[in-house]
Amino acid sequence: GVSSNCPRVVTPARDNNVTIYEFGRAGDALAVMHRGELTKTARECQIEGNRVTVKYGFSGRVLLGPKGRGGSIGLPVKIAVTDAKREAVRAENLKVETTVSLEKPIGYFSAVRTVSFELPLGTRPGEYEINVSFDRNIPGAG
């Protein structure tokens, strides 16, 4: 059945946004090409025996900066399911995409995923977290 004792979906404060700058100008507010922000999360889970299945989603937006150009923008996102000791149980990388233009400088994205994992004896689903964050290991990220 559906359980309220479900792993939380979290977006760590430091990783819920990423700013992309012109090459060599990281940190310069006038050199911002675009900024991605994770804004909402949701989840539901089912527990059957010692198996937890979580359907989770997240959404956000991309804002065009002073040096930004219109078009399709893709940003990498890292997802990790961690246990009570903050050790990764599952991990996945994906790319979120949206389109922006000078006339419409904000684009929105969303994703819905499902993850399933076994609970070791003596653990509870609420001890687990699903961490959703931007991957900052991309050119121009600051």
Rosetta blueprint (number, residue, H / E / L):
1 G L
2 V E
3 S L
4 S L
5 N L
6 C L
7 P L
8 R E
9 V E
10 V E
11 T L
12 P L
13 A H
14 R H
15 D H
16 N L
17 N E
18 V E
19 T E
20 I E
21 Y E
22 E L
23 F L
24 G L
25 R L
26 A L
27 G L
28 D L
29 A H
30 L H
31 A H
32 V E
33 M E
34 H E
35 R E
36 G E
37 E E
38 L E
39 T E
40 K E
41 T E
42 A E
43 R E
44 E E
45 C E
46 Q E
47 I E
48 E E
49 G L
50 N L
51 R E
52 V E
53 T E
54 V E
55 K E
56 Y E
57 G E
58 F E
59 S E
60 G E
61 R E
62 V E
63 L E
64 L E
65 G L
66 P L
67 K L
68 G L
69 R L
70 G L
71 G E
72 S E
73 I E
74 G E
75 L E
76 P E
77 V E
78 K E
79 I E
80 A E
81 V E
82 T E
83 D L
84 A L
85 K L
86 R L
87 E L
88 A E
89 V E
90 R E
91 A E
92 E E
93 N E
94 L E
95 K E
96 V E
97 E E
98 T E
99 T E
100 V E
101 S L
102 L L
103 E L
104 K L
105 P L
106 I E
107 G E
108 Y E
109 F E
110 S E
111 A E
112 V E
113 R E
114 T E
115 V E
116 S E
117 F E
118 E E
119 L L
120 P L
121 L L
122 G L
123 T L
124 R L
125 P H
126 G H
127 E H
128 Y L
129 E E
130 I E
131 N E
132 V E
133 S E
134 F E
135 D L
136 R L
137 N L
138 I L
139 P L
140 G L
141 A E
142 G L
